[in-house]
Amino acid sequence: MFNEDMVEQAVLSSFKSMGYAYADPALIGPDAPQKERAAYAEVLLPGRLREAVARLNPDIPPEAREAAIKQITVSETPSLIEENRRIHTLLTRGVDVEYKRPDGSLKGDKVWLLDFANIDANDWMVTNQFTVVEAGHNRRPDVVVFVNGLPLAVLELKSAASATATIEDAYNQLQTYKEQIPSLFRTNAVLVTSDGLYGRIGSLTAAEDRFMPWRSVTGEDGDFTPSGPRESDTLIRGVFDKARFLALISDFTVFGDKGDGPFKIVAGYHQFFGAQKALARTIEAVEPSGDRKIGVIWHTQGSGKSFLMAFFAGLVVRAQALGNPTVLVLTDRNDLDDQLFGTFSMCKDLLRQTPEQVSDREDLRRRLDRQSGGVIFSTLQKFSPEKGRSISPSFQTGAI
């Protein structure tokens, strides 16, 4: 009979096939012979974390590495989402540390918790039935994904054969876990619900209707999984491929607050693959033999086009091959200009800078009078001829 244990084993098998080591919970628990944590209240795996930090930062003194680890093991705020946001910054931007050189002078440096360039330098592990005890609550999430000893993903599974245990129930179970064992989610990157056939991925703050399928493994032409029983397998192999998972964390995750509390957004598959394809085409277009034409991305209403553009801009401004370009975002309406500017401002951590919004033609000319860099918003009307002139002033943007 197709039951939840079979779903769990199938998911674990997929992770193993992608190069994740499997750790038996009976062997690594606090009471086990190969224990990797001192108590069930401890959710990080300190041995793996310290080994990874030492391996990734060989030139950083041990005391500085320990200071960096402390920043991720000790909570600084009672808000789970704010704590998750703080740790996300440490994961993606590195942990700032300071230590004395042999001559007694102070040196500022960064300790990296993840290696985004050399994927296999990281420690990749998956386990199941990971018991966590917190504030009197004893819970066992079905599958937890660890990278360098940090629990970055939690998967809650149900059986498609059960009429009373659906992926909606899995979503509700995750909400219970967040309330009762929140320490497990301080470092969380993504949440997944699955019944072995259908699968959904969401962020730490996503409502149930924002848990979405992931419909492609590679994003290549023809690689598309329609609604149906192959969804779960596509999601696991598409999201948790090592390189794609780290890219999702570093380049496709943003936090925002519209006044009613902070929230977290993780890109959908179309935004993830669309932005990466657009970046590749951009790099081709600006090569000496390139045609300086990128192409068009068609959007449907409600598809998250504003965020796709922001994710793309983030990739562009950080691409070494593009040499710190200036990104000029043009719209034909003030309300659209304001909307996109708001979205890009929310993504300023990805952009590594604060976007600028043009007020008038003179302001546009002044902001474009730069060698490179910057993310600038303007409406097309600000390029129109000034009164009494038949042509617009020359704006040399080098646009493609």
N, C-alpha and C positions, 0 to 999 in steps of 0.2 A: 504494500500500500504506500502511496506517495504521501509522506508525512513531513513534519517540520525538520526532523533530524536529517532526512534525505536532502532537503533544500540546503541545510547548513553544510552538509558534506560536499554538495555540488559547488557551493560558493567557495568553500575552502580549496577545493580542487582547482577552481579557476585561478585563485590567487597563487597557488603553488606553481601552476603552469606559467605564470608571469614572473616567476623568480622570487617570490616571497617565501621566506622560511616560515615553517609552521611550528608553533610552540604549544605543546599540550598543556592545557590549564592545570591538569593533575600533577604536572612535573615542575611548573614554575610558580605555583602559588606560595603564599607565605609559610605554609606548613609542609611544603614539598622538598624533596632532596635537592632540586636544582633551583631553589626559590630565587626569584628576580625582584622581589619587593618584600619589605619587612612586615607589612600588615595589609589587610584587605582595604584599609582606608587610603592606602597609597596607590595612585593611579599611574604615575610615571614609573618607568623601569630604570632606576638610577644607574645600574651598572652599564646598561647599553648606552644611556645618555652620556655618561662620563667618558666612556671609550670613544664614542663618536665625536664628542667635542674635542678630545685630545687628538684624535686622528685628523679632524678637519682644520685644527688650529695649532699645528706643531710649534709655531714660533711664539705663541702666547704663553707666558709663565703660568704654572699650575694654579697659583692663587687668583690670578685674573680669570682663568677659566672657571674656577669655583664661584667667583663673584657673578659671572654671567649665568651660570646654572641656577644660582640662588634667585635671580630675577625671574626665572620661569617656574620655579618650584614654590615660591611664596606669593600668595595672592596680595594684590595691592588695592583692590576695590571689591565691595560686596556684590556689585552688579556683574552677573555672569557675562552678558554681552559686552560690557565695557572691558572686562578682564580678557575676554576672547579677542577683542579688538587690540588691546595692548600687546598680547602675546603674538597675534598675527604680525604686528609691526616688528617684533623681535625676530620672528621666523623669517620674514622677507627682507628686512633691512639690516639684520645683524644686531648684536648686543654691544652697546658702547661700554668699553672698559678703559681703565687707566692704571698704569703700573710703572714702577721705577726701572729705569735702565741701569746697567752696571755702574755708570758714572754718577748715579744719583738723580738724574733728571727724569721728569715725568713724561710718559708717552701715552697718547690717546690712540686707541685701536678698536677693532671690532672682533667679536667672537661670533662665529657662524654656527648655528644649530643645525642647518641643513646645507647640503652642497647642491646648488641648482645647476652647476656646470658639469660636474662629474657625477652622474646619477648613481653609479655603482659604488661610490665612496660612502653612500649612506647605508644604514642598517635597516633592512626591510623585513618586517615580521607581521604575521597575522595569527590571532588566536581566537578561540571561541569560549562561550560560557565564562566570560571574564567577571568574576565575582568582585563586587565593590560594596563595602559597608560604610555608610555615612549617616550620621545623625539618627542612628537606630534603624535605618533602612538597609535591607540586604537585597541587592539586585544583581542579575546576571545578564547583561546584554549578550546577544547571540554571537556577533562577530565584531572584533575590534582590530583596527589596522594601526600598527605602530611603525613610525619611522624615527630612527635614532632614539628609541625608547619613549617617544611621545605619542600618545593616542590621538591620531589625526582623523580617524573616521570610525563611526559606529554604524553598524548595519543591524537592523531588526528584521527578523524573518518570520514569515507565516507559511502555512501550507495551502497551496491552491486547491487541494482536495477538501479542505474544510470550509463549509459554508458560514461558519461563525468566526473564522480567524482570517481576516483579509488584510491587504496592505493598508487599508484605513485603520485597522486595529493596530498595525505595526506603527503607524504614525502616532496614534494616541499613546502607545507604549513609550515611544521616544520622549513625548512630552512629560510623562510620569518620571522617566529617568532624569530629565533635565531639572525637575523640581526636587527629586529625592536624592540624587547623587550628582549634583552639579559639578563637582571637582573633575569628573571624567570629561567634561565638555569645555574646560578652560582652554585647551589647546586644539579643540575640534576644528577641522576644515570643512567636512561635509557629513551629512546624514543620509542614510539610504534605507528605503523600505522595499521589501521584495517578498513575493510568495513563490519564488522559483521560476515563475513564468513572466509575470509583470513586475516591473521595477521602477522606482522613482527616486530622484535625488533632490535634496533641498539643503538650505543653509540652516544655521542654528536658530534663526528667527523666522524661517519661512512658515507661512500658514499652509494648511493641507493642500489648498488649491495651487500653491506655488511649488509643491513637490512635483517635479516634471520628469518625463522619460528622457533618456539619452539615446538618440536614434542612430548613431553611427559609431563605429569603433575607430576608424582612421580618418573619416571626413573625406575620403576619396570618392570620386564619381562612381556611382553604383553601389556604394556602401551605405545603405539606408535600411533601417529596420522599421517597418510599419507597425501600427498598433497591433499587438498580438503576443503570443507566447514566447517569442524570442527576446522580448524587451529586457528581461533581467540579465541574461547573458551578455547582451550588447552593452548594457550599462556597466557591468563589472569590468569587462575587457576594455571598454572605451574610456572610462574614468580612471581606473586604477592601473593602467599601464604606467610604469614608473615615471617616464618623462612627462606624460600628459598630466598625471596627478600633481607633480611639482609645478608645472606650468599653470594649472588651474589655481593653485595656491598663490603663486607669485604674481601672475599677470591678469587673473580673471576673478578676483575677489575684492569687493569694495564694501565699505561701511558708510552709513548715512544716518541722518536724523532730520526729519521734516517738522519737528516740534512736538511730536507725540511719542518720543522715545527712539533710541538707536535701533538700527536694523542692519542686517548683513545680506549681501547679494552675492551669489555665486553664478557665474555665467551659465547659460544653457548651451547645448551642443552646437546650435547654429551660430551663436555669438563666438564661441570658442574657435570653431573651425573657420568661420567666415573671416574673423579678424586676422587669423594666422595666414590664410590664403591671400588676403589683401596686402599684408605686410610683405609676403614673398613676391607678389606681383609688383609692389612698389620698389623693392630693391632691384628687381629686374629692369624696371622702367627707367631708373636713374643711372644705370650703367652706361658706359660710353656707346654701346651698341643698342641701348634701350630706346623705345619710342616715346617715353615720357607720358604714357597713357596707362592708367591703372585699370579702369573698368567701372562697372556698376554693380552694386548689391541691391537687389530688389527686396523690399520689406512688406510684410503684411501688417495691418493694424494690430497693435497690442503685442508685437513680436519682440519688443525691447530694442528697437533700432537706436535709440539714444545711447543706451549702454554699449551696444555693439560698436558705435562710432567712438565712444570713450575708450573702450578696450583697445580698439585699433590705434587710436591716437597714442595711448600709453605704450604700445609696442613700437610705434614709429619713433617717438622721441627718445626711446632707450636703445634703439637699434644702432650699433656701432657703424654699420655699413652706410647709414644715412647721415652721419656726422652732425648730430644735434640740429635737426631742421626746425624751421618755424612752421607751425601748423595754423592755418587760417581757416576758420569754420564760417562759411557763408550761408545765410538763410535769406528768405524774401519777406519775412514777417517779424515784427518785433516780439510778438508773443512766442514764436518758435525760437527766436534768438534767446529769449529769457529762459525758456524751458531747457534748451540744450546747454546753456551756460550753467544752469543749476545742476544738471546731471554731471557735467565735466568738473564742476567745483567739488562735487561729492567724490569724484575720482582723483582728486589732486595727489593723493599718495601714489597712485599708479603713474600719474603724469610727472611726478617728481617736481612739481611746480604748481603755482596757483594760476588758473586761467585768467585772461584779461578780457574785459568787455569794452568795445569801442563806443564812445559817446557821440562823435560827429566825424566829419571828413578830416578835419585837421588832426583830431586825435588818432584817426586811422593812419594818416600819413606819418605821424610821429612814432606810433607803435611799430610800424613796418620799417622804420629807418633803423634797421639793426642787421648785423651780419648773419646771425642765426639764433635759434632758440625761441621759445615762447609759444604759448597756445592762445590765439587771439580770436575773438568772436566779433563778427560784424554782419550787418545786413547789406544786401546788394545795393540798396539805395544810397549808401554812403560812398559808393564808387561813381555816382552820377555826376555830370558836369556841374560845376559851380555856376551860380547865376551870372549870366553875361558871357559864359564860355560855351563853345560849341563841342569841346571834347573834354574828357576827364583828365585830371592830372595823371602823370605816369606813375603807376605803382608797380615797381619791379619786384614781384614776389617770387619769381622762379617756380611757379606752381606747376604741378603735374596733375 
